[in-house]
Amino acid sequence: MKTRLRVLRAEREWSQAELAMHVGVSRACINAIETGRYDPSLPLAFKIARVFGKNVEEVFLYQNGESGNPASSQD
Amino acid sequence: MSPRSDPVDPLAVKKQSLLRVFYTAALGCAAVFALAQYSHNFQREALLALSLIGSFFLVWTLLRFLRAIDEFERRYIYEALTFAFIGMLILLIGEAFLENLGFSRVPGYANVVLAVVLWSAGLIISSWRRHWRYE
């Protein structure tokens, strides 16, 4: 799964720790999501998207089988 | 642009203090239990009761810690618990085998100490693996 977390975070000038505090998870968790080494659960993905005022598909982009996935064309 | 310092994460502070309380209580329980072995009559019973109450507090602290962690950390705690469970299984089988061969029985409290030690070792190993993978 691809994520726009780093870009969205940079737009708000938030550090990973600040985002982690807003979402209520550890900084290591945000770091792992950002670097694509951990896929968040659906509730956490929604929570992160809500913090940025976006939809989940605007923050997380599913990579496998992208051909029929409208979210993949947004990046 | 001046470098910003990250804010203090209250969740991280809570988790650290819960772990600190857990290990302090574990040491306290072990000390009281050891003291009870050298005491007699009423004093021994009172110390054993105190260590039992301490054990309940220990479990309660552990449950609070498990509730405070996020889903990412849960993966690593799961690894640590798996490590401790398999380690305990191997040790208990070994103990039973040696007991049948005529060796003296390992006391129950030693197994409790072993469980805590194995869980701690699992935590150290999984946090080391996490550091190695992600940092």
Backbone of each chain as ProteinMPNN parsed JSONL, in Angstrom:
{"seq_chain_A": "MKTRLRVLRAEREWSQAELAMHVGVSRACINAIETGRYDPSLPLAFKIARVFGKNVEEVFLYQNGESGNPASSQD", "coords_chain_A": {"N_chain_A": [[0.848, -1.201, 0.0], [0.537, 2.195, -0.88], [1.294, 5.437, 0.431], [0.283, 8.817, 1.132], [1.101, 10.128, 3.274], [3.469, 11.384, 4.214], [3.649, 13.645, 2.567], [1.25, 15.006, 3.137], [1.659, 15.492, 5.798], [3.861, 17.145, 5.695], [2.737, 19.361, 4.457], [1.28, 20.435, 6.513], [3.244, 20.963, 8.237], [3.896, 19.167, 10.271], [5.511, 17.067, 12.629], [6.48, 13.582, 12.794], [5.96, 12.704, 15.343], [4.112, 14.589, 16.218], [1.924, 14.086, 14.535], [1.438, 11.482, 15.344], [0.555, 11.957, 17.929], [-1.846, 13.313, 17.414], [-3.304, 11.306, 16.228], [-3.196, 9.304, 18.077], [-1.415, 7.194, 18.34], [1.789, 5.437, 18.403], [4.978, 7.04, 17.623], [6.643, 5.41, 16.179], [4.846, 3.805, 14.882], [3.634, 5.555, 13.031], [5.884, 6.141, 11.526], [6.471, 3.606, 10.448], [4.195, 3.215, 8.864], [4.403, 5.322, 7.064], [6.754, 4.685, 5.694], [5.952, 2.515, 4.368], [6.129, 0.009, 5.49], [4.352, -1.012, 7.158], [0.972, -1.794, 7.109], [-1.829, -0.008, 8.002], [-4.657, -0.758, 10.165], [-8.141, -0.811, 9.178], [-9.809, 0.95, 10.823], [-7.762, 2.62, 11.885], [-6.678, 3.725, 9.58], [-8.851, 5.247, 8.668], [-9.005, 7.025, 10.789], [-6.588, 8.423, 10.564], [-6.936, 9.591, 8.051], [-9.096, 11.233, 8.636], [-7.965, 13.051, 10.413], [-6.493, 14.584, 8.681], [-8.513, 15.641, 7.242], [-9.404, 14.326, 4.979], [-10.464, 11.817, 2.544], [-10.139, 8.251, 2.94], [-9.085, 7.037, 0.635], [-7.697, 9.101, -0.456], [-5.49, 9.344, 1.014], [-4.343, 6.837, 1.391], [-3.123, 4.581, -0.988], [-3.971, 1.874, -2.834], [-1.851, -0.574, -4.121], [-1.538, -3.107, -5.471], [-3.005, -4.683, -8.303], [-3.868, -2.357, -9.615], [-5.191, -1.481, -11.891], [-8.043, -1.377, -12.028], [-8.625, 0.378, -10.046], [-9.774, 3.33, -8.876], [-8.511, 4.995, -7.034], [-5.818, 4.766, -7.479], [-5.094, 6.437, -9.534], [-4.877, 8.944, -8.571], [-2.5, 9.955, -7.565]], "CA_chain_A": [[0.0, 0.0, 0.0], [1.282, 3.451, -0.964], [0.648, 6.448, 1.272], [0.677, 10.23, 0.928], [1.215, 10.642, 4.646], [4.605, 12.3, 4.355], [3.294, 14.891, 1.864], [0.186, 15.672, 3.912], [2.275, 15.922, 7.054], [4.737, 18.273, 5.348], [1.857, 20.51, 4.185], [0.874, 21.001, 7.816], [4.482, 21.123, 9.006], [3.819, 18.323, 11.467], [6.509, 16.001, 12.746], [5.831, 12.264, 12.97], [5.485, 12.64, 16.734], [2.885, 15.405, 16.329], [0.838, 13.332, 13.902], [1.172, 10.346, 16.226], [-0.255, 12.46, 19.045], [-3.181, 13.619, 16.91], [-3.998, 10.055, 15.906], [-3.252, 8.486, 19.295], [-0.568, 6.006, 18.213], [3.206, 5.752, 18.653], [5.707, 7.632, 16.496], [7.162, 4.273, 15.399], [3.728, 3.34, 14.052], [3.524, 6.505, 11.913], [7.09, 5.937, 10.723], [6.327, 2.339, 9.715], [3.156, 3.405, 7.837], [4.958, 6.241, 6.068], [7.782, 4.021, 4.887], [5.313, 1.394, 3.677], [6.466, -1.274, 6.084], [3.209, -1.478, 7.952], [-0.342, -1.372, 6.614], [-2.693, 0.2, 9.177], [-5.988, -1.372, 10.143], [-9.127, 0.097, 8.576], [-10.142, 2.062, 11.738], [-6.638, 3.557, 12.002], [-6.591, 4.439, 8.293], [-9.928, 6.251, 8.692], [-8.643, 8.024, 11.798], [-5.516, 9.247, 9.976], [-7.544, 10.39, 6.977], [-9.96, 12.24, 9.279], [-7.082, 14.079, 10.981], [-6.115, 15.459, 7.57], [-9.736, 16.101, 6.586], [-9.447, 13.69, 3.65], [-11.008, 10.464, 2.49], [-9.089, 7.239, 3.07], [-8.442, 6.788, -0.667], [-6.821, 10.239, -0.784], [-4.291, 9.213, 1.846], [-3.75, 5.518, 1.137], [-3.358, 4.125, -2.353], [-3.739, 0.434, -2.962], [-0.958, -0.748, -5.271], [-1.738, -4.349, -6.235], [-4.205, -4.687, -9.141], [-4.26, -0.95, -9.684], [-5.87, -1.123, -13.13], [-9.453, -1.017, -11.843], [-8.75, 1.108, -8.793], [-9.753, 4.765, -9.126], [-7.61, 5.692, -6.101], [-4.439, 4.693, -7.968], [-4.833, 7.481, -10.523], [-4.902, 10.262, -7.933], [-1.176, 10.376, -7.123]], "C_chain_A": [[0.887, 1.256, 0.0], [0.564, 4.504, -0.103], [1.166, 7.858, 0.97], [0.896, 10.933, 2.272], [2.321, 11.693, 4.798], [4.299, 13.675, 3.742], [2.277, 15.683, 2.682], [0.732, 16.243, 5.221], [3.139, 17.165, 6.807], [3.91, 19.533, 5.077], [1.456, 21.217, 5.475], [2.069, 21.274, 8.737], [4.427, 20.374, 10.334], [4.983, 17.348, 11.458], [5.751, 14.68, 12.885], [5.232, 12.155, 14.371], [4.188, 13.435, 16.91], [1.688, 14.688, 15.712], [0.427, 12.152, 14.784], [0.281, 10.763, 17.392], [-1.688, 12.747, 18.615], [-3.996, 12.344, 16.696], [-4.139, 9.158, 17.142], [-2.507, 7.175, 19.157], [0.89, 6.416, 18.481], [3.856, 6.341, 17.406], [6.245, 6.532, 15.574], [6.092, 3.748, 14.435], [3.592, 4.233, 12.818], [4.699, 6.312, 10.958], [6.956, 4.681, 9.858], [5.28, 2.459, 8.602], [3.723, 4.25, 6.691], [5.941, 5.56, 5.131], [7.245, 2.752, 4.217], [5.62, 0.031, 4.249], [5.375, -1.817, 6.994], [1.918, -0.924, 7.364], [-1.285, -1.208, 7.803], [-4.02, -0.55, 9.036], [-6.96, -0.34, 9.545], [-9.515, 1.239, 9.533], [-9.019, 3.096, 11.856], [-6.483, 4.377, 10.724], [-7.645, 5.549, 8.228], [-9.575, 7.391, 9.648], [-7.591, 8.99, 11.239], [-6.097, 10.169, 8.91], [-8.382, 11.523, 7.566], [-9.141, 13.38, 9.873], [-6.682, 15.093, 9.91], [-7.338, 16.027, 6.834], [-9.871, 15.548, 5.175], [-10.201, 12.365, 3.725], [-9.848, 9.471, 2.545], [-8.337, 7.058, 1.75], [-7.573, 7.959, -1.133], [-5.505, 10.165, -0.016], [-3.563, 7.901, 1.542], [-4.133, 5.032, -0.255], [-2.998, 2.649, -2.452], [-2.942, 0.171, -4.228], [-1.217, -1.99, -6.107], [-3.036, -4.292, -7.013], [-4.751, -3.288, -9.298], [-5.157, -0.602, -10.866], [-7.32, -0.672, -12.924], [-9.695, -0.165, -10.633], [-8.668, 2.621, -9.035], [-8.777, 5.507, -8.23], [-6.191, 5.759, -6.651], [-4.106, 5.82, -8.952], [-4.715, 8.87, -9.906], [-3.527, 10.817, -7.594], [-0.417, 11.151, -8.223]], "O_chain_A": [[1.844, 1.363, 0.766], [-0.655, 4.443, 0.058], [2.325, 8.052, 0.604], [0.874, 12.16, 2.371], [2.131, 12.737, 5.42], [4.635, 14.716, 4.307], [2.433, 16.887, 2.888], [0.328, 17.312, 5.679], [3.145, 18.104, 7.602], [4.327, 20.639, 5.421], [1.314, 22.439, 5.513], [1.914, 21.751, 9.861], [4.852, 20.88, 11.373], [5.39, 16.863, 10.402], [4.534, 14.667, 13.07], [4.152, 11.595, 14.562], [3.287, 13.025, 17.641], [0.593, 14.677, 16.274], [-0.757, 11.86, 14.95], [-0.624, 10.032, 17.793], [-2.633, 12.463, 19.351], [-5.201, 12.304, 16.945], [-5.071, 8.36, 17.242], [-2.883, 6.167, 19.755], [1.181, 7.582, 18.749], [3.365, 6.173, 16.29], [6.298, 6.697, 14.356], [6.395, 3.307, 13.326], [3.453, 3.739, 11.699], [4.531, 6.319, 9.739], [7.291, 4.699, 8.673], [5.445, 1.883, 7.527], [3.545, 3.934, 5.515], [5.959, 5.824, 3.928], [7.993, 2.012, 3.58], [5.407, -0.988, 3.592], [5.469, -2.924, 7.524], [1.795, 0.282, 7.149], [-1.52, -2.166, 8.539], [-4.437, -0.919, 7.938], [-6.636, 0.841, 9.427], [-9.549, 2.393, 9.106], [-9.28, 4.297, 11.919], [-6.193, 5.572, 10.775], [-7.356, 6.659, 7.782], [-9.814, 8.562, 9.356], [-7.688, 10.204, 11.415], [-5.797, 11.362, 8.866], [-8.375, 12.641, 7.05], [-9.564, 14.535, 9.844], [-6.548, 16.287, 10.179], [-7.187, 16.814, 5.899], [-10.39, 16.22, 4.283], [-10.528, 11.866, 4.802], [-8.71, 9.82, 2.231], [-7.112, 6.94, 1.737], [-6.807, 7.828, -2.088], [-4.533, 10.838, -0.358], [-2.336, 7.861, 1.449], [-5.299, 5.067, -0.647], [-1.866, 2.244, -2.186], [-3.316, 0.644, -5.301], [-1.125, -1.934, -7.334], [-4.066, -3.899, -6.466], [-5.949, -3.054, -9.136], [-5.812, 0.441, -10.862], [-7.777, 0.282, -13.553], [-10.84, 0.011, -10.218], [-7.599, 3.134, -9.366], [-8.26, 6.552, -8.625], [-5.443, 6.685, -6.34], [-2.931, 6.115, -9.169], [-4.485, 9.853, -10.61], [-3.388, 12.017, -7.359], [0.718, 11.577, -8.008]]}, "seq_chain_B": "MSPRSDPVDPLAVKKQSLLRVFYTAALGCAAVFALAQYSHNFQREALLALSLIGSFFLVWTLLRFLRAIDEFERRYIYEALTFAFIGMLILLIGEAFLENLGFSRVPGYANVVLAVVLWSAGLIISSWRRHWRYE", "coords_chain_B": {"N_chain_B": [[15.446, 28.193, 9.492], [14.529, 27.288, 12.695], [15.325, 24.351, 14.551], [12.663, 22.194, 15.552], [11.512, 20.981, 18.667], [10.218, 17.784, 19.428], [6.911, 17.255, 20.72], [6.094, 16.161, 24.067], [5.002, 12.916, 24.274], [2.106, 11.895, 25.709], [1.05, 9.333, 25.793], [3.218, 7.657, 25.357], [4.689, 8.238, 27.621], [2.964, 7.272, 29.554], [2.996, 4.535, 28.968], [5.676, 3.92, 29.444], [5.852, 4.498, 32.176], [4.068, 2.642, 33.184], [5.337, 0.234, 32.572], [7.577, 0.561, 34.152], [6.423, 0.558, 36.695], [5.447, -2.039, 36.647], [7.818, -3.651, 36.609], [9.006, -2.804, 38.975], [7.101, -3.615, 40.848], [7.227, -6.355, 40.365], [9.816, -6.965, 41.237], [9.527, -6.225, 43.891], [7.549, -8.042, 44.763], [8.949, -10.44, 44.439], [10.988, -10.057, 46.303], [9.544, -9.882, 48.718], [8.381, -12.394, 48.733], [10.654, -14.021, 48.872], [11.58, -13.244, 51.363], [9.561, -14.249, 52.939], [10.134, -16.934, 52.933], [12.055, -17.225, 54.845], [10.806, -16.636, 57.152], [8.52, -17.213, 59.949], [5.458, -18.801, 61.026], [2.872, -16.538, 61.766], [3.97, -14.253, 60.634], [5.109, -15.212, 58.274], [2.819, -16.044, 56.874], [1.539, -13.595, 56.577], [3.365, -12.235, 54.957], [3.31, -13.846, 52.672], [0.683, -13.43, 51.881], [0.831, -10.75, 51.295], [2.578, -10.791, 49.099], [0.96, -12.12, 47.344], [-1.123, -10.302, 46.928], [0.395, -8.334, 45.759], [1.04, -9.686, 43.409], [-1.413, -9.75, 42.077], [-1.702, -7.049, 41.594], [0.409, -6.76, 39.876], [-0.431, -8.216, 37.618], [-2.636, -6.686, 36.933], [-1.387, -4.268, 36.258], [0.036, -5.116, 34.027], [-2.054, -5.741, 32.284], [-3.147, -3.207, 31.941], [-1.024, -1.989, 30.634], [-1.001, -3.472, 28.25], [-3.375, -2.593, 27.217], [-2.809, 0.019, 26.681], [-1.093, 0.131, 24.52], [-0.517, 0.631, 20.938], [-1.827, -0.608, 17.742], [0.356, -1.285, 16.135], [2.476, -1.651, 17.913], [1.41, -3.757, 19.256], [1.865, -5.939, 17.673], [4.533, -6.478, 18.195], [4.5, -6.969, 20.888], [3.026, -9.242, 20.823], [4.831, -10.924, 19.558], [6.749, -11.056, 21.592], [5.247, -12.28, 23.611], [4.707, -14.713, 22.387], [7.271, -15.721, 22.202], [7.849, -15.957, 24.954], [5.868, -17.796, 25.698], [6.462, -20.128, 24.178], [9.037, -20.57, 25.091], [8.507, -21.077, 27.824], [7.001, -23.38, 27.568], [8.878, -25.203, 26.58], [10.684, -25.194, 28.728], [9.043, -26.158, 30.816], [8.432, -28.711, 29.891], [10.981, -29.766, 29.904], [11.513, -29.587, 32.656], [9.585, -31.37, 33.68], [10.467, -33.728, 32.548], [13.018, -34.027, 33.705], [12.249, -34.224, 36.351], [10.948, -36.663, 36.363], [13.104, -38.245, 36.019], [14.199, -38.239, 38.443], [15.234, -35.943, 39.512], [15.088, -33.05, 41.71], [11.976, -31.316, 42.335], [11.038, -28.343, 40.58], [10.249, -25.32, 42.177], [7.01, -23.663, 42.151], [6.977, -20.808, 42.149], [9.376, -20.219, 40.954], [8.9, -20.767, 38.335], [7.139, -18.713, 37.715], [8.802, -16.5, 37.918], [10.533, -17.183, 35.846], [8.77, -16.947, 33.687], [8.286, -14.185, 33.625], [10.882, -13.297, 33.148], [11.385, -14.458, 30.642], [9.42, -13.174, 29.097], [10.334, -10.562, 29.274], [12.786, -10.858, 27.989], [11.825, -11.493, 25.469], [10.577, -9.066, 24.84], [12.81, -7.383, 24.691], [14.2, -8.565, 22.559], [12.3, -8.3, 20.452], [12.046, -5.502, 20.354], [14.585, -4.834, 19.63], [14.718, -6.027, 17.131], [12.783, -4.483, 15.844], [13.982, -1.985, 15.903], [16.172, -2.533, 14.305], [14.929, -3.104, 11.881], [13.301, -0.835, 11.286], [14.44, 1.618, 12.08]], "CA_chain_B": [[14.372, 27.648, 10.318], [15.081, 26.666, 13.887], [14.815, 22.985, 14.74], [11.591, 22.09, 16.546], [11.588, 19.786, 19.502], [8.957, 17.056, 19.402], [6.181, 17.352, 21.98], [6.127, 14.955, 24.901], [3.848, 12.07, 23.981], [1.584, 11.389, 26.991], [0.823, 7.888, 25.674], [4.528, 7.01, 25.54], [5.043, 8.423, 29.037], [2.098, 6.356, 30.312], [3.476, 3.171, 28.739], [6.959, 3.778, 30.145], [5.654, 4.459, 33.632], [3.408, 1.368, 33.509], [6.38, -0.806, 32.55], [8.42, 0.799, 35.333], [5.649, 0.078, 37.853], [5.381, -3.502, 36.523], [9.078, -4.274, 37.031], [9.208, -2.497, 40.398], [6.202, -4.505, 41.585], [7.75, -7.72, 40.22], [10.966, -7.081, 42.15], [8.975, -6.147, 45.252], [6.89, -9.329, 45.046], [9.991, -11.465, 44.573], [11.69, -9.8, 47.57], [8.639, -10.246, 49.835], [8.236, -13.852, 48.701], [11.92, -14.591, 49.366], [11.61, -12.95, 52.804], [8.598, -15.157, 53.576], [10.75, -18.264, 53.066], [12.893, -17.228, 56.048], [9.979, -16.224, 58.298], [7.741, -18.301, 60.554], [4.087, -18.622, 61.52], [2.009, -15.444, 61.311], [4.752, -13.34, 59.784], [5.244, -15.883, 56.976], [1.515, -15.973, 56.191], [1.285, -12.19, 56.205], [4.236, -11.904, 53.817], [2.794, -14.565, 51.505], [-0.543, -12.723, 51.466], [1.284, -9.483, 50.69], [3.127, -11.085, 47.764], [-0.188, -12.496, 46.491], [-1.776, -9.033, 46.553], [1.337, -7.72, 44.81], [0.926, -10.402, 42.134], [-2.637, -9.262, 41.413], [-1.361, -5.696, 41.127], [1.313, -6.992, 38.746], [-1.267, -8.626, 36.472], [-3.462, -5.515, 36.584], [-0.487, -3.33, 35.569], [0.338, -5.692, 32.717], [-3.261, -5.58, 31.456], [-3.237, -1.769, 31.606], [0.018, -1.741, 29.63], [-1.449, -4.068, 26.99], [-4.474, -1.763, 26.702], [-2.285, 1.339, 26.297], [-0.264, 0.087, 23.305], [-1.271, 0.73, 19.69], [-1.874, -1.852, 16.964], [1.688, -1.584, 15.618], [3.247, -2.195, 19.036], [0.782, -5.025, 19.632], [2.559, -6.973, 16.899], [5.795, -6.802, 18.858], [4.163, -7.576, 22.175], [2.6, -10.586, 20.452], [6.083, -11.671, 19.334], [7.36, -11.289, 22.908], [4.417, -13.261, 24.32], [4.922, -15.996, 21.713], [8.609, -16.146, 22.635], [7.738, -16.378, 26.354], [5.016, -18.99, 25.776], [7.205, -21.281, 23.654], [10.135, -20.789, 26.035], [7.949, -21.705, 29.029], [6.584, -24.736, 27.191], [10.105, -26.013, 26.503], [11.219, -25.331, 30.084], [8.158, -27.012, 31.615], [8.623, -30.09, 29.418], [12.297, -30.155, 30.427], [11.371, -29.783, 34.111], [8.819, -32.611, 33.897], [11.347, -34.83, 32.144], [14.057, -34.174, 34.73], [11.579, -34.663, 37.587], [10.718, -38.099, 36.21], [14.404, -38.92, 36.121], [14.585, -38.252, 39.852], [15.729, -34.631, 39.976], [14.12, -32.409, 42.605], [10.944, -30.541, 41.657], [11.26, -26.886, 40.539], [9.097, -24.677, 42.834], [6.098, -22.91, 41.294], [7.328, -19.386, 42.012], [10.507, -20.111, 40.023], [8.31, -20.728, 36.991], [6.577, -17.365, 37.53], [9.965, -15.637, 37.651], [10.993, -17.536, 34.499], [7.815, -16.39, 32.716], [8.545, -12.732, 33.536], [12.202, -13.134, 32.518], [11.248, -14.796, 29.212], [8.641, -12.101, 28.456], [11.238, -9.41, 29.176], [13.744, -11.172, 26.926], [11.063, -11.365, 24.22], [10.403, -7.624, 24.595], [14.107, -6.832, 24.269], [14.5, -9.083, 21.217], [11.41, -7.71, 19.438], [12.344, -4.075, 20.189], [15.844, -4.796, 18.891], [14.357, -6.333, 15.732], [12.061, -3.326, 15.321], [14.985, -0.942, 15.691], [16.997, -2.975, 13.19], [14.105, -3.056, 10.67], [12.631, 0.436, 10.972], [15.123, 2.884, 12.417]], "C_chain_B": [[14.972, 26.938, 11.533], [14.492, 25.267, 14.084], [13.75, 22.939, 15.843], [11.802, 20.851, 17.398], [10.212, 19.126, 19.515], [8.236, 17.164, 20.741], [6.265, 16.041, 22.763], [4.839, 14.171, 24.656], [3.312, 11.478, 25.292], [1.358, 9.883, 26.991], [2.122, 7.121, 25.93], [4.96, 7.087, 26.999], [4.258, 7.436, 29.896], [2.619, 4.92, 30.193], [4.778, 2.925, 29.5], [6.75, 3.658, 31.647], [4.955, 3.164, 34.051], [4.421, 0.221, 33.538], [7.28, -0.695, 33.779], [7.73, 0.263, 36.594], [5.613, -1.447, 37.846], [6.657, -4.149, 37.058], [9.396, -3.982, 38.502], [8.358, -3.434, 41.257], [6.704, -5.948, 41.525], [8.923, -7.947, 41.172], [10.504, -7.094, 43.603], [8.344, -7.469, 45.664], [7.929, -10.419, 45.299], [10.721, -11.315, 45.912], [10.836, -10.234, 48.763], [8.498, -11.76, 49.916], [9.495, -14.532, 49.262], [12.032, -14.409, 50.888], [10.702, -13.916, 53.563], [9.195, -16.546, 53.805], [11.585, -18.38, 54.345], [12.117, -16.789, 57.295], [9.165, -17.408, 58.803], [6.348, -17.812, 60.935], [3.345, -17.438, 60.888], [2.727, -14.52, 60.331], [4.872, -13.905, 58.361], [3.928, -15.768, 56.187], [1.198, -14.559, 55.721], [2.114, -11.791, 54.987], [3.763, -12.597, 52.54], [1.536, -13.879, 50.954], [-0.187, -11.416, 50.756], [1.822, -9.716, 49.273], [2.015, -11.493, 46.791], [-0.924, -11.242, 46.005], [-0.913, -8.3, 45.515], [1.251, -8.365, 43.436], [-0.309, -9.957, 41.357], [-2.405, -7.869, 40.829], [-0.491, -5.771, 39.87], [0.516, -7.31, 37.476], [-2.106, -7.442, 35.988], [-2.635, -4.483, 35.812], [-0.185, -3.815, 34.155], [-0.857, -5.509, 31.769], [-3.429, -4.124, 31.032], [-2.227, -1.402, 30.526], [-0.437, -2.268, 28.266], [-2.572, -3.249, 26.364], [-3.966, -0.42, 26.163], [-1.519, 1.321, 24.969], [-1.121, 0.163, 22.048], [-1.129, -0.568, 18.883], [-0.506, -2.266, 16.413], [2.542, -2.239, 16.705], [2.705, -3.56, 19.457], [1.44, -6.199, 18.907], [3.812, -7.443, 17.612], [5.57, -7.419, 20.228], [3.737, -9.024, 21.932], [3.82, -11.47, 20.228], [6.724, -12.034, 20.668], [6.588, -12.351, 23.686], [4.591, -14.649, 23.713], [6.266, -16.588, 22.146], [8.537, -16.708, 24.058], [6.941, -17.677, 26.47], [5.79, -20.224, 25.323], [8.379, -21.623, 24.583], [9.665, -21.509, 27.285], [7.563, -23.15, 28.754], [7.803, -25.661, 27.183], [10.668, -26.26, 27.906], [10.373, -26.27, 30.94], [8.29, -28.477, 31.204], [9.953, -30.63, 29.961], [12.24, -30.454, 31.92], [10.676, -31.111, 34.41], [9.681, -33.832, 33.591], [12.391, -35.094, 33.225], [13.471, -34.676, 36.052], [11.34, -36.169, 37.555], [12.004, -38.903, 36.298], [14.929, -38.917, 37.551], [15.163, -36.948, 40.372], [14.661, -33.965, 40.845], [13.193, -31.474, 41.819], [11.278, -29.041, 41.699], [10.048, -26.21, 41.182], [8.294, -23.791, 41.868], [6.505, -21.464, 41.076], [8.512, -19.174, 41.058], [9.99, -20.031, 38.59], [7.706, -19.353, 36.686], [7.705, -16.391, 37.172], [10.478, -15.887, 36.23], [10.095, -16.93, 33.425], [8.073, -14.898, 32.512], [9.881, -12.476, 32.822], [12.102, -13.396, 31.011], [10.48, -13.719, 28.461], [9.527, -10.868, 28.258], [12.257, -9.627, 28.063], [13.068, -11.03, 25.56], [10.858, -9.91, 23.84], [11.694, -7.007, 24.068], [14.42, -7.278, 22.842], [13.616, -8.411, 20.163], [11.673, -6.218, 19.266], [13.662, -3.896, 19.431], [15.584, -5.054, 17.404], [13.653, -5.145, 15.087], [13.045, -2.201, 14.989], [15.805, -1.257, 14.444], [16.23, -2.841, 11.871], [13.688, -1.641, 10.28], [13.434, 1.695, 11.23], [16.315, 3.143, 11.484]], "O_chain_B": [[15.836, 26.074, 11.384], [13.313, 25.033, 13.816], [13.899, 23.544, 16.904], [12.219, 19.803, 16.903], [9.183, 19.797, 19.601], [8.881, 17.164, 21.789], [6.476, 14.968, 22.197], [3.736, 14.696, 24.809], [3.98, 10.655, 25.917], [1.456, 9.228, 28.029], [2.139, 6.094, 26.609], [5.52, 6.137, 27.546], [4.793, 6.841, 30.832], [2.676, 4.184, 31.178], [4.966, 1.876, 30.116], [7.378, 2.834, 32.311], [5.21, 2.642, 35.137], [4.37, -0.647, 34.409], [7.689, -1.697, 34.366], [8.35, -0.387, 37.437], [5.731, -2.081, 38.895], [6.596, -5.081, 37.86], [9.986, -4.815, 39.189], [8.827, -3.975, 42.258], [6.619, -6.68, 42.512], [9.012, -8.984, 41.828], [11.007, -7.856, 44.429], [8.572, -7.96, 46.771], [7.812, -11.21, 46.236], [11.033, -12.306, 46.573], [11.33, -10.867, 49.697], [8.495, -12.342, 51.0], [9.406, -15.493, 50.026], [12.511, -15.292, 51.6], [11.017, -14.347, 54.672], [8.818, -17.247, 54.744], [11.799, -19.476, 54.864], [12.701, -16.595, 58.361], [9.124, -18.465, 58.174], [6.096, -16.623, 61.132], [3.207, -17.342, 59.669], [2.156, -14.072, 59.336], [4.752, -13.174, 57.378], [3.926, -15.441, 55.001], [0.667, -14.348, 54.631], [1.627, -11.095, 54.096], [3.807, -12.012, 51.457], [1.349, -13.763, 49.743], [-0.809, -11.032, 49.766], [1.553, -8.932, 48.363], [2.104, -11.252, 45.588], [-1.294, -11.134, 44.836], [-1.414, -7.734, 44.543], [1.372, -7.686, 42.416], [-0.264, -9.804, 40.136], [-2.851, -7.556, 39.725], [-0.627, -4.974, 38.942], [0.761, -6.746, 36.41], [-2.264, -7.228, 34.786], [-3.11, -3.896, 34.839], [-0.154, -3.028, 33.208], [-0.684, -5.165, 30.6], [-3.808, -3.843, 29.895], [-2.518, -0.617, 29.624], [-0.277, -1.592, 27.249], [-2.713, -3.207, 25.142], [-4.599, 0.198, 25.308], [-1.315, 2.37, 24.358], [-2.3, -0.19, 22.07], [-0.417, -1.491, 19.278], [-0.239, -3.455, 16.243], [3.231, -3.232, 16.467], [3.447, -4.408, 19.952], [1.557, -7.299, 19.448], [4.123, -8.634, 17.639], [6.334, -8.274, 20.676], [4.042, -9.915, 22.725], [3.845, -12.625, 20.653], [7.184, -13.159, 20.864], [7.181, -13.212, 24.336], [4.621, -15.646, 24.434], [6.381, -17.783, 22.418], [9.078, -17.775, 24.345], [7.299, -18.558, 27.253], [5.778, -21.25, 26.003], [8.676, -22.792, 24.829], [10.323, -22.435, 27.761], [7.769, -24.031, 29.588], [7.755, -26.768, 27.718], [11.075, -27.373, 28.237], [10.908, -27.08, 31.697], [8.264, -29.373, 32.048], [10.046, -31.772, 30.411], [12.825, -31.425, 32.399], [11.111, -31.876, 35.272], [9.622, -34.84, 34.295], [12.62, -36.239, 33.614], [14.104, -35.446, 36.776], [11.501, -36.862, 38.559], [11.989, -40.093, 36.613], [15.967, -39.511, 37.844], [15.54, -36.855, 41.54], [13.476, -34.278, 40.732], [13.571, -30.921, 40.787], [11.74, -28.531, 42.72], [8.918, -26.489, 40.781], [8.834, -23.248, 40.904], [6.399, -20.942, 39.966], [8.648, -18.119, 40.439], [10.551, -19.331, 37.747], [7.753, -18.885, 35.548], [7.581, -15.576, 36.258], [10.813, -14.952, 35.502], [10.572, -16.459, 32.393], [8.081, -14.406, 31.384], [9.995, -11.563, 32.004], [12.662, -12.653, 30.206], [10.828, -13.378, 27.33], [9.48, -10.215, 27.215], [12.558, -8.715, 27.293], [13.663, -10.514, 24.615], [10.951, -9.55, 22.666], [11.679, -6.215, 23.125], [14.852, -6.475, 22.015], [14.104, -8.001, 19.11], [11.544, -5.702, 18.156], [13.833, -2.932, 18.686], [16.152, -4.391, 16.537], [13.896, -4.833, 13.921], [12.953, -1.558, 13.943], [16.097, -0.376, 13.635], [16.823, -2.499, 10.848], [13.713, -1.28, 9.104], [13.137, 2.741, 10.653], [16.999, 4.157, 11.623]]}, "name": "protein", "num_of_chains": 2, "seq": "MKTRLRVLRAEREWSQAELAMHVGVSRACINAIETGRYDPSLPLAFKIARVFGKNVEEVFLYQNGESGNPASSQDMSPRSDPVDPLAVKKQSLLRVFYTAALGCAAVFALAQYSHNFQREALLALSLIGSFFLVWTLLRFLRAIDEFERRYIYEALTFAFIGMLILLIGEAFLENLGFSRVPGYANVVLAVVLWSAGLIISSWRRHWRYE"}
